[in-house]
Amino acid sequence: MQRYSGFGLVKHALSHHENWQRQWRNPTPRKEYDVIIIGGGGHGLATAYYLAKEHGITNVAVIEKGWLGGGNTARNTTIVRSNYLWDESAALYEHSMKLWEGLSQDLNYNVMFSQRGVLNLGHTLQDMRDIQRRVNANRLNGIDSEALDAQQVQEIVPILDCSKRARYPVMGASWQPRAGVARHDAVAWGFARGADARGVDILQQTEVTGFKILDGRVVGVHTNRGDIGAKTVGCVAAGNSGVLARMAGFRLPLESHPLQALVSEPLKPVLDTVVMSNHVHGYISQSDKGDLVIGAGIDGYLGYGQRGSYSTVEHTLQAIVEMFPIFSRVRMNRQWGGIVDTCPDACPILSATPVKGLFFNCGWGTGGFKATPGSGHVFAATLAKGQAHPLAAPFSIDRFHTGALVDEHGAAGVAH
């Protein structure tokens, strides 16, 4: 650790940052790399980090058309949980959860992972049946999960309206105590710094405009800064994955939708857990700054706009205020949209493609942030070995031909 004298601290305090050490380099692209990662969000940076750390592959470039973490990584509500229904997805998200629990130590960077617990509310008898089924499935997979009644929910969140007069009566909830939230920017920065320190080149403001394909194998990419060669390319571009696939000459079973969220003015601490309701398409937590972080569902229309729409925000806030009357006069600060790519079975694609050497990590829909370290870890292994990691194998593109889908609509919900 670098130490400063009292004079040194004053000098750096008045330096307007020009003397601060950069967390990662801004290199000139090489002509060729062993591996190219397209997409400088959390998943892409995590993939590069684990390629270097776990597999010793350091001749890697992360290519980002904008700035690091400027896509969905910066446009989500930071919820982390692993209580999914089916064995395949539960194993993948629980693998990610275990990595989250040691991530700050591993990266030597505080990602502010807060295991404050997540409640998934049930408002109908069918909701409660689904909750009980999922809780039992979680327990069989060794994942912490409990089914709570309305009184137990009220004890955890006293400000939630659990009365019989409520517009959306709370009959109970599932509860995952190990779940929580993390700081999205810190996650991207931590992985970026860790990858850069191991020799990975991070190329910002570098847009991929096409693929170099020879005899059915990828040999590089075209960019706005010139051609860059590589025999292994991993695409981790979230909502733009379908666009990249078309550049490579094939289609993916994806739809891209804006997913909307908003934050309020800061308040004193009043909500110390995450409350979600798939039934009303809304979820809420309180950040360490005091903002209420509120998420909505996806816009029904396909689109690439990183903005919200009044009708979706209005619907979500109506439901939030019904459940939390205490927030009825809180003012909203800002709102935004992230571009999520959704698969027909609400599960991701971690797969080789018809082009040899070209792999895609996409289709996370509304659950991408929580999977960040696990996604990067298994995708790195897939790229390093040229074949699917065991946890990634069920999420091959081939499942849309064989019919072996992993339908997580119930556990994924409309949003998270």
C-alpha positions, 0 to 999 in steps of 0.5 A: 500500500502506498503511504503519504506524508501529511504534505503528500495528502494535502498535495493530492487533495488539491490535485483535482485528480491529475496525480491519482493512480488510474485503476486500469490502463487505456492501451492501444489495441494490439493486432491480435489477442488469444481471446476477445471479449465483446462487452465491458459490463459486469459479465464481460469484465468478470469473464476476463478477470477469471480467464486471467486468474483461473486459467492463466490466459492474459492476452485478452482484450475487453472491447466496449463501445462506450465506457465500462459498466455504462450499459445494464451494469449501471442501469439495474436495481442491484438485487442479488439472490439465488432462489430459483426453481429448477435445478439447473438455474438454481445451481448457476445462481447459487454458484454466483451467490457463493462467489458474491460472498467472497468477492470483495476479498477476492478483488481487494475492492469493496463491492458493498455486498449487503446480505440484507435478505429478499422477500418475494411476496405472495398475494393470492393462494396460487402465489403461496402455492408457487412460493411453497413449491419453490422454497421446497425445491431450494431446500432440496438444492441446499439453498437457504429459503423459508416460506413466511406467513403474513405476520412473519412478513410484517415483523420483518417489514413493519411499514408494509401494509399487511392489513386485510383492507390492503389493495394487494393483500399480503398472504405471505412470502418467500424469504432468502436471508443470504440475498441482498444488494451490491454496488453496481459501479464497484462491481464493474470497477473491481473486476476491471482493475483486477483484470487489468492488473493481470495484463488484460487490455480494456479497450473503451470507445471501441465499437465492433462493426463486424466479424472476421470469419474464415471457413466457418471459424472466427478469426477476429473482429472489425472495429472502428479502430481497425481489425483485431485478430483472435481465434476465440471471441466471447460476446457478452453484450446483453441487449445488443446480443441479437445485433451481434449474432446477425453480424455473424450470420445467425439468429438468436431466440432473443427479444430486447426490451427496455427494463425500467427503474427509478430512485427517490430523494434520499430518506432516513433509513426505513427499509432494511431489506428488499421487497419484491412482488411479481404479482404487481410488477414492482420491487423496492429497496433502500440504498446506503445513500437513503434513496428508494430504489424501485424497479418496474417490469419490462416495456411490452414493446421491443426497443433499445431506448435507455429511458423509461415510459410514463405508463410503466412508471405510473403503474409501478408507483401505484402498486408501491404506494398501495403496499407502502402508504408511508411513501405516498408523498416521497418525490422521485429523483430520476428514472431510466431503462436498461436493455434486457435480452429475454429468452423464451424460457426466461433463462440465459444462453451460455453457448458455442454458436454455429461459428467455430470459436464464437461463443455467446453469453446472453439472454439473462433478461432481468436477472443479469446483475445477480449472476455477474460473478458466476456468469463470468466464472463459468463463461471463462472456463467455457472459453478457456477449454472450448467446451461448456462448463458443467453449470453452463451446459444446460443453457446451450442454444441447442435446447431451443431445438431439442425442447429441453427448456429450463422454464424459470418464468415463475422464479424470474418473475417479470423483473428479477 
